Amino acid sequence: MSSRVNTSPPCCLDRHTPNLYLSTAGPAVRCGAHARWYKWGMSESVGYPPQPNVRSARRVYSRRYHVWAHVLLWTSIVLTVAGVVLGLGLFAAADADPTHSSSALGYLGLVVWGGLAVLSPVLLGSFIAGLVMLIRTRS
């Protein structure tokens, strides 16, 4: 902001010294003081107060959006936990009794864990999407 000194005579639009003859003319014609304000930038001539720091209105999300957030979040959690527990249970069952040819259960446990490894990007994406949606509905 520059510090210019106003050396012009008092304005003809001043309320204390009315001039009826010049009242119909535009501001630049009325007096020399008004001709200069066109040359200044708006930030220098008008001192606007800073914008208030007010939070915008909260966006309202529908009940359906809220339900889908929970579905995406909890489906990925439940499938991951169920896959890990099922795989561990199948490994334990295969290891418990090697005489009755239960090794197929161990292979089935490997298939379950392989399925989890293949689906992990989808499950992770579902979890993150549901978490973001849930955070949006609560903030």
Summary of the structure (lengths in Angstrom):
residues: 139
radius of gyration: 37.5
end to end distance: 39.2
largest distance: 116.9
contacts: 289
relative contact order: 0.11
helix: 62%
strand: 0%
